[in-house]
């Protein structure tokens, strides 16, 4: 069981992610709806894994990823995106993202990504 934080502005997507965590017996330790809130909560809680949406208000996911990885090189971050653009995926990988989940996704996609970054 891992301690997971969800950073996603869409309530519907957060619900799917929470259901996935329940199925996988993971613990939801925090939720954030924008980039600034994500950084603040991440720095307070230090979850095992951060599920991070790329398109969020106040600060986009790639900027959040960069800021978190600059201060915590060991952070485990899975990017969530509806954009399959290679440049966006490549940029996030360079910044330190360990995995991607492409919307729409299933609970198996979420659980496989979590398992991968934790192994």
Secondary structure, DSSP 8 states (H G I E B T S, - for coil): --EEEEE-S-HHHHHHHHHHHHHTT-EEEEEESBHHHHHHHHHHH--SEEEEESS-BSS-HHHHHHHHHHH-TT--EEEEES---HHHHHHHHHHT--EEEESS--HHHHHHHHHHHH-
